[in-house]
Amino acid sequence: MQKWLANLRKGYGKKLVSLHSWNGWIVVILALTGLVLFQGLWRGILGEGRVIIRYIHIVVGIASLLPVLYYLALAGKHWKQLKGKRWQKVNVIIVLGLLVGWLLSGLLLWQFRAVGPAWSNPALTVHDVLTWVGLPYIIYHSVTRLKWLKEPHRRTVKTGRTEAGLHPAAKPEAVMSRRSFIRVAVGAGIAVAIGPSFLKWLGNAASPGAKLDDIIQSDANKLVPAPTPLPASSPPIGGGSRGSFRIYTVTPIPAFDNSTFSFVIDGLVEKPLQWNWEQFVALKRQVQVSDFHCVTGWSVLGNTWEGIKLKDFLKLAGVKPAAKTVKFYSGDGVYTDSLTLEQADMDDVMVAVMHDGKPIPSDLGGPVRLIVPKMYAYKSVKWLNRIELIDGDHVGYWEERGYDIDAWV
């Protein structure tokens, strides 16, 4: 072991430069793959390739442990070399803290099924905070340490003006080092580009209830009459949802009014049914409390949903013996998913129209959405407007792109 450490310390300077380079590439790959995983647009474009991107993100995230261990092996000599360089020491601590924080929170998100929402929800928040803070810091640190900034002829920004009484042949006055100028410019650019979005995210994270209120206020649906909540919904018997919904969509969010809304049950049924909004909102509803889990690792707990149980709809239409699968259509015209008849018969599968005593807003999949509490949320089809009974299997939108067909939590 001692011989190995001695060999590591040989050529210390070159190894340290290589370490910084590896750290930089790791952060770049994690940033790019993380952006692809976060943006709904890329989810639709990449198809099953998104699963590969996810595994690259996970593998590179785990690999970030190697530079940390490598640095620790060199830490003693490196720390001595930084004697008297306070800010460089601070930078080392910050970068190591970011890498370790990303690694640990990422591992929890990767294993969110095993650790549960009590760990995965805080881990996602930590991962977000480190990304919002860490990436701008690393970008700033990397740009301001570019090699060309150290070249003598690039070190200063000089004035070319001739002041009164100054001989025209006099040398221009150096007013700011180029490095200082770049630091100020890059720092200001990052603050302008990222600052407002970070503050918005911070406000939403600090007050998820306020964010939900904003989503409700910006509801694009124009449907009358609004559903009147049952006593169990207002106030909600679940006590109000705990957590923050993240809005993912692969299409523009649709909006509905009385002229464009309809709800249909057809296919292999004894009696095809169709309702307009006035008829649909008059149907007898029930209330249930359930948790809502997204496959990306976050959860919203204690939601009070109000609607009609799916199995009651199926009884109303009458399922023909040839039917095997219940297929769901989204009002965006793109998204579909399905459940087996056995899954559809679960008592808590609901066609919901209200959440915590208020109409479900368009951003959260209203006016009508499916709720399947025992499965991840990609099964809970948003903007639900049609249920079809079919005699074969159906591979839904996300299942075509690598997700599990059975999405059990």
N, C-alpha and C positions, 0 to 999 in steps of 0.2 A: 504493500500500500504506500509506504513512504517513497519507494523508488518510483512508483507511478505518479505520485504528486510532484516529485522532483522533476520528472520528465515533462509534466504539464507546465511547470514554471519556467522551463527553458523556452527561450523565444517568447517571453511573456508579452512583449509589446505587440507582436504580430498576432498572437492568439487573441489578445483583447480586442484588436481591431476586427478580427474575424468574428468575435462574439457579438460586437455591436452590429456588424453586417447581418449576421443570422437573426438577431433580434428584429432588425428593421424589416427583413423579408417576411418573418413570421407575422409581424403586425400588419404588413401590407396584405398578405394572403387572408388573414383573419378578417380584416376590414372589408375586403372585396367580397369574400364569400358570405360574411355576415349581412352585408347590404343586400345581396341577392336573396338570401333566406328571408330577410325582413320585408322586402318589397313584394306586394302581391302581383305586380305586373310581371316580374320575372318568374313567379310560380307558374303562371299560365304559359309563358313563352318556352320555358325550359322543359316542361313536361317531366318525364321520368328522370331527366338529367338533374333535376333539383335534388333528388335523393343522393346522387353522386356528390353534388356540391356540399350537401349536409355532412356526408362522411369526410370529405376533405377538410371541412371546418373543424370537425371533431378531432381528426387525426393530427392536424397542425396544432390545434389547441393543446392536445396532450403533449405534442413534441415541444411546446414552449417550455416544458419542464426541463429539457436538456440544457438550454443556455443558462437557466437558473442554477442548476447543479454544477455546470462547468464554471460559472462565475464564482460560486462558493468555493470551488477548489482553488481558485486563484485569488480569493478575496483578501487574504492576509497581505500579500505583496502589493496588490492593487490599492488597498487602503493606505499603505505606507506611502505609495507614490502620490496619493492625493493629500498628503500632509499640507495643511495651510490652504487647501483649495476647498473652502467650505461649500460653495455652490455645486461643485462637481460631486461632492459627497452626497449632498441632498438629491442631486439628479439620480445617482446610483440607487439610492433608497426608493425614490419615486418609481423608477422604471421596474425595479424588482417587485415592488408592491403591486404595480399594475399587472405584471405578468402572473404573479401568484394569485391575485384576486380574480383575474380573468379565468385562470386555470381552475380554481376551486369552484367558483360560481358556475362555470361552464360544465364541470363534471356533474354538479347537482342537476343542471338543466338536462344534461344528456340522460341521466338516470331518474328523471322526474317521476316515472311510473313507480319506481321503487321507493323514493323518498317521500312522495306525496306533496300536496300543495303547501303544507306547513313549511316545507323547505324550499320547494321550487319557486313559489311566489317571491319570497325575499331574495332568492338567488337571481331571479330575473331582474329585479330592481337593482341589485348590486351590479350585475353585468351591464345594465343600461348606464348606470352612473359612471362606472369605470370607462365605458366607451365614450360617453359624452365628454368626460374630463380628460381621459387618457389619450385618445386619438388626437385632439387638438394640441395637447402638450407634446406628444411625440412628433407631430408634423412640425410644430414650431421649433423644437429642439433639433430636429434633423436638418431643416432648412438653414437655420442659423449657424450650423456647424459644417456647412459645405466647404470642401477643400479650397475652392476658388476664393472664398472670403479671406483666406489666410495669405493670399498672394499680395506682395507689397504694393503693386500698382493698382490693386483693387480695394485697398483698405480705407480709402477716404472718399467722401463726396466733397468736391471743391467748388467754390464760387468763382465765376469768371468775370465778375463785375470789377470795374476800376473805380475805387473810391476817390473822392476829392483829395488832391494832394498826393496820390499814390502814383508812382511812375508806371507807365503802361507796360514796361518790361518786367515789373515785379511779379513774383509767383502768386498764383491764386491762393486764397486763404482756405485752409482745411477747417470746415465747420462741423463735420460729423464723420465718425468712422463709418465705412461702408457696412461693417457688421452691425453697428448700432442702428443704422438706417434700415437695414433689412429686418432686424429684430422688431423695430417699431412697425414697419409696414406689414410684416407677416402677422404679428400679434393683432394689429388693427383689423386686418382682413379676416382672420379667424373669428374675432369677436363679432364683426358685422355679419359674417356668413352663418355662424353657428349660434351665436348668443340668443337671438329671439326664439329659435326653435327649442333650445335648451331650457329657457325660462318657461316656455309653454309646457314642455314635458314635466318640468319640476312642479309647476302648479297643478297639473293633472295628477302627478304621483302623490303630492301632498294632500290633495283633496279630491279623491275619486268621485265623491258624491256630487261635487260641483261640476265635474266633467260630465257626469250622467245628466245633470240638469241642462247643461249646454246642448247635449245631444238631443234631448227631448225638445228643447226650445227650437232647435234647427230642423225639426221633423219636416221633411218635404212632402209627406202625404197629406192630401186634402180630402178627407173622408168624413161624411156626416150621415147619421149622428155618431158621435164618439161613444164607444162602449161605456156603460155605467158599471163601475167596479162593484163586485160583491162585497158584503161586509168583511169577509176574510181577507180581501185584498187591500182594503183601505180602513185603517192602517194595515200594512201587509203583515200577515201572521208570521212570516219569516224574520220580521224585525228590520227589514231593509237589507239589500244585498251588500256583501262585504268584498271589496276588490274593485278592479277597474277593467272594463271591457276594452279590448284592443280591436280596432276595426280593420278587418282584412277583406278585400274584395278583388276579384279578378275582372270585374266589369264595372262600368259606371253604376252608381247606386240608383236603382229605379225609384220612381215615385208614382203614386196612384191617386186617383180621385174616383168619384162615384161612377163616372162614365167608363173608366178603364179597368175597374176591379171586377173580377169574377173568380169564383172558386168552384172547381170541378172534381168530381169523382167518377171515373169511367174505366173502360177496359173490361176485364172479366168479372163484371158485377151483374147482379140480377136487375138492378134499377139504377142506371146512371143518374147522377144528381148534379145540379148546378145552382149556385146562389149568387145574387148580387150582394152588394155591401149591406144594404138595409136588411135583407133576409139573413145574411150570415151573422150579423151582429146581434140578431134577435134569438139565435140558437141558445139553448140552455148550456151554461158553462159551469166548470168546477175550478177549484183552486188547489194548487199543490206547491210545496216548498222543495227545492232541489238545488244541488250544486251544478256549476257549469264549468267544464274542463276543456281547455284548448290543447291540441296536440303539440303546440309549440312550448308548452310548459307553464302557462298561467291559468289561474282559476278565479272564478267569482262565486263566492259561497252564499248560501242562504237566500237564493232568489225565490220570490213568490210569483209564480206564473198562474195566469187565469186563461182557461180555454176549454176545448173539447177533447176528450181522450180519443186517440186515434182508433182504438178498437170500437168505440161507439160509432164513429163515422162508418167503419167497415160493416158493422152490424146493420146500420141504417141502409147502406147500399146493397148489402147481401153479396157475399163472396162466392163465386162459382167454384165448383170442385177442381177445375183445371188450373186455377190461379195458384202460383207458388211464391210470387214476389210482389212487394208493394214498392212502386217506383214513384219518386217525388220530383216535381218540377219547380224550378225557381222562376219567379216573374222577371228575372233578368234575361230569360230566353236562352241561357247557356248552361247553368248549373243543374245537375241532376244527382240523385243518390237513391239508395234503396235499403229496404229492410226485408228480411224473410217474414213470412206470416207469423211465425213463432215470436220473432223479435217485436213485430208490430203489435202483438197481443199483450206486451208488458204493460202493467197498470199505470206506469208513470210516463209513457210516451204520449205527448200532448201536442195538439195543434193550438198554439197559444196566440192570444190577441192582446194580452196585458202583462206587464211586468211591474211588480211592486205597486200595483194599483193604478198604473198609467198605461195608456196605449203604447204599444211597442213602436218606437220611432223608426224611420226609414234606415238610419245608419246601423241599427241593431237588427235589421231584418224584417221590420214591420211593413204593412199592418198585420201580417200573419206569418208565423214561422213555426217550424217543427222544433220540438224539444225532446231530446233522447238523453236523459241524464246519465244513464249507465255507459254511454259511449262518448267518444270525443266529439267536439262541436262540429266537425265537418259533416257529421251525419245529421245535424240539426239544421236542415235546409232553410235558408233565409228567403223571404219574399215568396213563401209557398202559395201557389195558386192552382196546383193540379195534383191529384193522386190517381195513379193508374195501376190497376191490377194486371199483372202479366204472367205468362206461363213458363218463363225461363228466368235465368239470372240476369242481373244488370250490373255492369261495372260503372260506378259513378265517376264524376269529374276528377276527384282527387285520387280515387283508386286507380284510374288510368295513369296517374302521375306518381305512382309508387306507394300510396298509402294502403294500409290494411283494409280489406273489405269488411272484416269484423273489427270494429273500432272500440272494443271494450276498454273501459277505464280499469 
